Amino acid sequence: MFVGNFIGIVCARSLHYQFYSWYFYSLPFLLWRTQFPTVVRIILFVIVELCWNVYPSTSYSSLLLLFAHLFILFGLWSSPAEYPYADKKEKADRDSKESGKAM
């Protein structure tokens, strides 16, 4: 749901400061899901924060925010998918095979 919300922010035609409150708390999680080095994650977080704190917004701050969002979205897109139940299923399959051999 965080990624879906973030895609909506990236594709919005105009951004208002209320939108930042919608995804501010999910931004560290989204950055952590990327495969970027930690330094890059922190830099992206600071860039997004600085862009939102420019009032009134300028074309430079808006463009920088767009590129930061696109970079984060690329990182999310290229990160490996996580299947929380895959390990449990593989373990259950191994256990059932081992118990079948024991009989």
Secondary structure as UniProt FT lines:
FT   HELIX           2..11
FT   HELIX           17..23
FT   TURN            24..26
FT   HELIX           27..33
FT   HELIX           38..52
FT   HELIX           59..78
FT   TURN            84..85
FT   HELIX           86..102
//
